[in-house]
Amino acid sequence: MITSPIWLPATLIAGAVQAWRTAIQRRVSHSLSINAAGLVRYLYGIPFTLLLLGGYALLVPASLPAIAPTFLLFCVGGGLAQIVATNLLIAAFKHRNFVVGTAYSKTEAVQGAILSFLLLGERLHPLAWAGIGCGVTGVMLLSAGGKRMGPGDFLRALGQPAAKAGMASGFFFALTAIGIRRATQAVGGDDRILAALLVLVATVLVQTLMQGAWLMAREPGEMRRVLASWRVSGQVGLLSALGSACWFAGFATAPVALVRIVGQVEVAFTMAFGHFYLKERMRGSEAAGLLLVVVGVALALVGAL
């Protein structure tokens, strides 16, 4: 159920900011381990999430809403799923280029639609399902990396490490969305933006503790490198906080599947960053895949309206 129209601009902004953050984080991953590169988005995001919550509280004064006992449980579950998803996405980058790694993870749209139906009972209009089909087809074209591939080639490609890591990343990102959705529902009151920001602060703090403890126990040397990379990692933290705030606002005000379908516009921003920022070449098949993704988003929006 859509409770506020703010979900749409929030989702579009989230897609743009996340593509920018992922591009910078990929550069950080060249000098850090997978776990260390994942930690920077949470550790350096803490001050910015607190600023966002504090700024909103000043602009829209309100008393602290009632919080259900399940709040922290869903924050931990969603936060842990996001850690796993991010690590898998970074692992996918090590096998293929930036655009292709992100493209495989975008299968989260269909995975999210199925999981949100099974776990949350959310239903979609047939046009939204058609949009999912277009979007997934577009993602598969993007994943081909400019090569001509038939159906059999696509099926064989699914067994490659990049595909496995990317699709597993999409699955855990879908679980993240469901956990965040449930966490916001555990916050009382009518202010869904405040609920989203409270969930964001709690989740980022929990994620920093979880992944930070793992890094200290398993890769203590990497922690020093995380702290030494503060100039670039601070940018990742800022963009991560802004992007997550928008994603969480979307999840708080609209069905998970709908937010994730529209969120596929991130692929367009990803291609732009891959082409202009990382100097990766864009091929004709990738342009066709991008068009299908855009058509899929448009169908989803028509179905929502």
C-alpha positions as CSV (number, residue, x, y, z in Angstrom):
1,M,0.0,0.0,0.0
2,I,1.4,3.4,-1.0
3,T,1.0,5.8,2.0
4,S,2.8,8.9,0.5
5,P,3.9,10.1,-3.0
6,I,7.3,10.8,-1.6
7,W,8.4,7.2,-2.3
8,L,8.9,8.0,-6.0
9,P,11.3,11.0,-5.9
10,A,13.0,9.3,-2.9
11,T,13.6,6.1,-5.0
12,L,14.9,8.0,-8.0
13,I,17.3,10.0,-5.9
14,A,18.4,6.8,-4.1
15,G,19.2,5.2,-7.4
16,A,21.4,8.1,-8.5
17,V,23.2,8.4,-5.2
18,Q,23.8,4.7,-4.9
19,A,25.3,4.5,-8.3
20,W,27.7,7.3,-7.4
21,R,28.5,5.7,-4.1
22,T,29.1,2.3,-5.6
23,A,31.5,3.7,-8.2
24,I,33.6,5.3,-5.5
25,Q,33.4,2.2,-3.3
26,R,34.6,0.1,-6.1
27,R,37.8,2.3,-6.2
28,V,38.1,1.8,-2.4
29,S,37.9,-1.9,-2.9
30,H,41.1,-1.9,-4.9
31,S,43.1,-1.1,-1.8
32,L,40.9,-2.8,0.9
33,S,39.6,-6.3,1.5
34,I,36.0,-7.1,0.7
35,N,35.0,-6.8,4.4
36,A,37.0,-3.6,4.9
37,A,35.5,-2.0,1.8
38,G,32.0,-2.9,3.0
39,L,32.7,-1.5,6.5
40,V,33.5,2.0,5.2
41,R,29.9,2.7,4.1
42,Y,28.6,2.0,7.6
43,L,31.4,3.4,9.8
44,Y,31.8,6.6,7.9
45,G,28.0,6.9,7.4
46,I,27.3,7.1,11.1
47,P,27.8,10.9,11.5
48,F,25.8,11.7,8.4
49,T,22.9,9.5,9.4
50,L,22.8,11.3,12.8
51,L,22.9,14.6,11.1
52,L,20.0,13.6,8.8
53,L,17.9,12.5,11.8
54,G,18.8,15.6,13.9
55,G,18.1,18.0,11.0
56,Y,14.7,16.4,10.3
57,A,13.9,16.6,14.0
58,L,14.6,20.3,14.0
59,L,12.6,20.9,10.9
60,V,9.6,18.7,12.0
61,P,9.5,18.7,15.8
62,A,7.8,15.7,17.2
63,S,7.9,13.5,20.2
64,L,9.6,10.1,20.0
65,P,7.1,7.6,18.6
66,A,6.4,4.3,20.3
67,I,8.7,1.5,19.2
68,A,7.7,-2.1,19.2
69,P,10.0,-4.8,20.7
70,T,10.6,-6.3,17.2
71,F,12.2,-3.0,16.0
72,L,15.8,-4.0,16.8
73,L,15.3,-7.5,15.6
74,F,14.3,-6.4,12.1
75,C,17.1,-3.7,12.1
76,V,19.7,-6.4,12.9
77,G,18.2,-8.8,10.3
78,G,18.0,-6.2,7.5
79,G,21.4,-4.8,8.4
80,L,23.1,-8.3,8.3
81,A,21.4,-9.1,5.0
82,Q,22.8,-5.8,3.6
83,I,26.3,-6.6,4.8
84,V,26.2,-9.9,3.0
85,A,24.7,-8.4,-0.1
86,T,27.3,-5.6,-0.3
87,N,30.2,-8.1,0.2
88,L,28.8,-10.3,-2.6
89,L,28.4,-7.3,-4.9
90,I,32.0,-6.2,-4.3
91,A,33.1,-9.8,-5.0
92,A,31.1,-9.7,-8.3
93,F,33.1,-6.6,-9.3
94,K,36.3,-8.6,-9.0
95,H,35.1,-11.0,-11.7
96,R,33.5,-8.6,-14.2
97,N,33.3,-4.8,-14.8
98,F,31.3,-2.3,-12.7
99,V,28.2,-2.3,-14.9
100,V,27.9,-6.0,-15.3
101,G,28.5,-6.6,-11.5
102,T,25.7,-4.3,-10.7
103,A,23.4,-5.7,-13.4
104,Y,23.4,-9.2,-12.0
105,S,22.5,-7.7,-8.5
106,K,19.5,-6.0,-10.1
107,T,17.7,-9.4,-10.3
108,E,16.7,-8.3,-6.8
109,A,13.6,-6.7,-8.4
110,V,12.0,-10.1,-9.3
111,Q,13.4,-11.7,-6.2
112,G,12.0,-8.9,-4.0
113,A,8.6,-9.2,-5.7
114,I,8.4,-12.9,-4.9
115,L,9.7,-12.5,-1.3
116,S,7.5,-9.6,-0.5
117,F,4.5,-11.5,-1.7
118,L,5.5,-14.6,0.4
119,L,6.6,-12.7,3.5
120,L,4.6,-9.5,3.5
121,G,1.5,-10.4,1.4
122,E,2.2,-7.5,-1.0
123,R,0.5,-7.9,-4.4
124,L,1.4,-6.2,-7.7
125,H,-0.6,-5.1,-10.7
126,P,-0.1,-7.3,-13.9
127,L,1.6,-4.3,-15.5
128,A,4.1,-4.2,-12.7
129,W,5.0,-7.9,-13.4
130,A,5.4,-7.0,-17.0
131,G,7.7,-4.3,-16.0
132,I,9.7,-6.8,-13.9
133,G,10.0,-9.0,-17.0
134,C,11.3,-6.1,-19.2
135,G,13.7,-5.0,-16.5
136,V,15.2,-8.5,-15.9
137,T,15.5,-9.0,-19.7
138,G,17.3,-5.6,-19.9
139,V,19.6,-6.6,-17.0
140,M,20.5,-9.9,-18.8
141,L,21.4,-7.9,-21.9
142,L,23.6,-5.7,-19.8
143,S,25.2,-8.7,-18.2
144,A,26.3,-10.0,-21.7
145,G,28.9,-7.2,-21.8
146,G,28.4,-6.5,-25.5
147,K,28.7,-10.2,-26.6
148,R,26.1,-11.9,-28.7
149,M,24.5,-14.5,-26.6
150,G,21.7,-17.0,-27.2
151,P,19.4,-18.5,-24.6
152,G,21.9,-21.4,-24.0
153,D,24.7,-18.9,-23.5
154,F,22.7,-17.0,-20.9
155,L,22.0,-20.2,-19.0
156,R,25.7,-21.2,-19.1
157,A,26.6,-17.7,-18.0
158,L,24.5,-18.1,-14.9
159,G,27.0,-20.6,-13.6
160,Q,29.9,-18.2,-13.7
161,P,31.2,-16.7,-10.4
162,A,30.1,-13.1,-11.3
163,A,26.6,-14.3,-12.0
164,K,26.4,-16.3,-8.8
165,A,27.8,-13.5,-6.6
166,G,25.6,-10.9,-8.3
167,M,22.3,-12.8,-8.1
168,A,23.1,-13.9,-4.5
169,S,23.7,-10.2,-3.8
170,G,20.3,-9.4,-5.3
171,F,18.6,-12.0,-3.0
172,F,20.1,-10.5,0.1
173,F,19.3,-6.9,-1.0
174,A,15.7,-8.1,-1.3
175,L,15.8,-9.5,2.2
176,T,17.3,-6.2,3.3
177,A,14.3,-4.3,1.9
178,I,11.9,-6.6,3.7
179,G,13.7,-6.3,7.0
180,I,13.8,-2.5,6.7
181,R,10.1,-2.4,5.7
182,R,9.2,-4.4,8.8
183,A,11.4,-2.3,11.1
184,T,9.6,0.9,9.9
185,Q,6.3,-0.7,10.6
186,A,7.5,-1.3,14.2
187,V,7.7,2.4,14.7
188,G,4.4,4.0,15.8
189,G,2.9,7.3,14.6
190,D,2.0,8.7,11.1
191,D,5.4,10.2,10.3
192,R,6.9,7.6,8.0
193,I,10.0,9.7,7.2
194,L,10.9,9.9,10.9
195,A,10.4,6.2,11.1
196,A,12.7,5.6,8.2
197,L,15.4,7.8,9.7
198,L,15.2,6.1,13.1
199,V,15.6,2.7,11.4
200,L,18.5,4.1,9.3
201,V,20.4,5.2,12.4
202,A,19.8,2.0,14.3
203,T,20.7,-0.2,11.4
204,V,23.9,1.7,10.5
205,L,25.1,1.5,14.2
206,V,24.3,-2.2,14.3
207,Q,26.1,-2.8,11.0
208,T,29.2,-1.0,12.1
209,L,29.3,-3.1,15.3
210,M,28.8,-6.4,13.4
211,Q,31.2,-5.8,10.5
212,G,33.7,-3.9,12.6
213,A,33.9,-6.7,15.1
214,W,34.4,-9.3,12.3
215,L,37.1,-7.2,10.8
216,M,38.9,-6.7,14.1
217,A,38.8,-10.4,14.8
218,R,39.7,-11.7,11.3
219,E,41.5,-8.9,9.6
220,P,42.9,-6.5,12.2
221,G,45.4,-5.0,9.8
222,E,42.6,-3.9,7.5
223,M,41.0,-1.7,10.2
224,R,44.1,0.6,10.1
225,R,43.7,0.9,6.4
226,V,40.0,1.7,6.7
227,L,40.9,4.5,9.1
228,A,43.7,5.7,6.9
229,S,41.4,5.9,3.8
230,W,39.2,8.5,5.5
231,R,39.3,11.0,2.6
232,V,37.7,8.7,0.1
233,S,35.8,6.6,2.6
234,G,34.2,9.7,4.0
235,Q,32.6,10.3,0.5
236,V,31.3,6.7,0.5
237,G,29.8,7.3,4.0
238,L,28.1,10.5,3.0
239,L,26.6,9.0,-0.2
240,S,25.7,5.8,1.6
241,A,23.8,7.8,4.3
242,L,21.9,9.9,1.7
243,G,21.1,6.9,-0.5
244,S,20.0,4.7,2.4
245,A,17.8,7.5,3.8
246,C,16.0,7.7,0.4
247,W,15.7,3.9,0.1
248,F,14.4,3.6,3.6
249,A,11.9,6.4,3.0
250,G,10.7,4.5,-0.1
251,F,10.3,1.2,1.8
252,A,8.4,3.0,4.6
253,T,5.8,4.5,2.2
254,A,5.4,2.0,-0.7
255,P,5.5,-1.8,-1.3
256,V,9.0,-3.2,-1.4
257,A,8.6,-4.7,-4.8
258,L,7.4,-1.4,-6.4
259,V,10.3,0.5,-4.9
260,R,12.8,-2.1,-6.1
261,I,11.4,-2.1,-9.6
262,V,11.6,1.7,-10.0
263,G,15.0,1.5,-8.3
264,Q,16.3,-0.3,-11.4
265,V,16.9,3.2,-12.8
266,E,20.1,2.8,-10.9
267,V,21.3,0.8,-13.8
268,A,21.1,3.9,-16.0
269,F,23.1,5.9,-13.5
270,T,25.5,3.1,-13.1
271,M,26.2,3.0,-16.8
272,A,26.8,6.7,-16.8
273,F,29.3,6.5,-14.0
274,G,30.9,3.4,-15.5
275,H,31.3,5.2,-18.8
276,F,32.3,8.7,-17.6
277,Y,33.8,8.1,-14.2
278,L,35.5,4.7,-14.6
279,K,36.1,5.1,-18.4
280,E,34.3,1.8,-19.2
281,R,33.0,1.5,-22.8
282,M,29.2,1.3,-23.4
283,R,28.1,-1.0,-26.2
284,G,25.0,-1.2,-28.4
285,S,23.6,-4.2,-26.5
286,E,24.0,-2.4,-23.2
287,A,22.0,0.6,-24.6
288,A,19.3,-1.8,-25.7
289,G,19.3,-3.4,-22.2
290,L,19.1,0.1,-20.7
291,L,16.0,0.9,-22.8
292,L,14.3,-2.3,-21.6
293,V,15.0,-1.4,-18.0
294,V,13.5,2.1,-18.6
295,V,10.4,0.5,-20.2
296,G,10.1,-1.8,-17.2
297,V,10.2,1.0,-14.8
298,A,7.5,2.9,-16.8
299,L,5.2,-0.1,-16.8
300,A,5.6,-0.5,-13.1
301,L,4.7,3.1,-12.5
302,V,1.6,2.8,-14.8
303,G,0.6,-0.3,-12.8
304,A,1.0,1.6,-9.5
305,L,-1.1,4.5,-10.7
